[in-house]
């Protein structure tokens, strides 16, 4: 049970980092077209990691 919890946390962290990497590659204009500002990237990545 504990191992499953740790693995789930690791996977969530990987999803978080991947989302950060992908969104940081966009220009400010591209992010604006998506309705995202650069300071929101962390929040969006955290939400993605949890879901």
C-alpha positions in Angstrom: 0.0 0.0 0.0 2.8 2.4 0.9 4.7 1.6 -2.3 1.6 2.3 -4.4 1.2 5.7 -2.7 4.9 6.5 -3.4 4.6 5.4 -7.0 1.4 7.5 -7.5 3.2 10.6 -6.0 6.2 10.0 -8.4 3.9 9.7 -11.4 2.1 12.9 -10.4 5.4 14.7 -10.1 6.4 13.5 -13.6 3.1 14.8 -15.0 3.7 18.1 -13.2 7.2 18.5 -14.6 6.1 17.4 -18.1 3.3 20.0 -18.1 5.7 22.7 -17.0 8.2 21.8 -19.7 5.6 21.8 -22.4 3.9 25.1 -21.4 7.2 26.9 -20.9 8.1 26.2 -24.6 5.2 28.4 -25.8 5.7 32.1 -26.4 3.7 34.6 -24.4 1.5 35.1 -27.5 0.7 31.4 -27.9 -0.1 31.2 -24.2 -2.4 34.2 -24.6 -4.2 32.4 -27.4 -4.8 29.5 -25.1 -6.1 31.8 -22.4 -3.1 31.2 -20.1 -0.7 33.7 -18.7 2.9 32.7 -17.8 2.4 33.0 -14.1 -0.5 30.5 -14.2 1.7 27.7 -15.6 2.5 26.3 -12.1 -1.1 26.2 -11.0 -2.2 24.6 -14.2 0.6 22.0 -14.0 -0.4 21.2 -10.4 -4.0 20.7 -11.4 -3.0 18.5 -14.2 -0.8 16.3 -11.9 -3.6 15.7 -9.5 -6.2 14.8 -12.1 
